[in-house]
Amino acid sequence: MTSLPGDPFLAAARGEFSRHTPVWFMRQAGRSLPEYRASRGEGSILEAIKKPELAAEFTMQPVRRYGVDAAVLYSDIVVPAHAVGFGIDVAPGTGPVAQQPLRSSTDLARLRPLHYEDITYVTDTVLALVKELTVPLLAFAGAPFTVASYLIEGRPSRTYQNTKRLMREDTVLWHEVMERLVQHSVEFISAQLSAGAEAFQVFDSWAGALSRSDYDTFVRPHTTAVFSQLSQRHPGVAGIHFGIGCDHLLESMNSVGNAVIGLDWRTPISAARQRLGADVVVQGNLDPALVLAGKEIALAGAAQVLQDNNQHPGHIFNLGHGVQPDTDPEVLNAVVAYVQERTTR
């Protein structure tokens, strides 16, 4: 069979057939790669991101090793907040940490609007990458809620107690924070797209911690604004909307705009299409734990994902969350080869 023309990732994002189902992995660049560990050095990831040559190299490493169908910019969702001087860093082994969390309107003053000049090191990285890449580059940003949770809690949380308290105790401040973070997300992604990225993903990683009622009231209008503004600035550019543990929010998340729905491993692809419509484009959703279990188990899991998709053209193969640091790169190599070969048209 003659392979179909066109880029596999961009075609799948439009719900169109191409030569095979595209594959990429969230967090594919980073700690699981020995070449990354060999060149990363000490210090915060936020400092490494500020070095375009280094950030571009880290972005390229998984493309070279795995032959994935898309590169994702080596960056972090708290880069905008860090760039405007809010006071947040990424602590090794912990995650984003703010010594002075956002708890009052006074703290909001530290979260000024993001300007292009704040992130020229990011756009310089993108400009360097698009000269070298032969696959699309994905821009990304954190969704307003997930970034807000880090700023308000001051560190990763299991309960989100301060975030949920602020939602209800000071609704005016909550919406002001979210509006500011909408501006950050839009400016951050737009700058990457303008520099040459061809698609984007919005990570609302922790939205699953909310009830559907709270999501619809306190979050959905702001995430909708992100997708709407990006659609106006960059018509036709594909966007992916992803969260973890969001099965109860699927209909609400699908309503924010014309986006690819990123599924974690808990929601079958067939079930998502039954709920959201047969034409919905999805991304996912191999359980990352199966990759840790070895090649045979990972490939069996990949086969189940492909079977669940049932040859639908609107499928971007990915894990149901990010690559874990102790993942064996050879297992991911095998998964990429399996998916691409099994779905060749």
Summary of the structure (lengths in Angstrom):
residues: 345
radius of gyration: 19.1
end to end distance: 6.4
largest distance: 63.4
contacts: 1211
relative contact order: 0.15
helix: 51%
strand: 11%
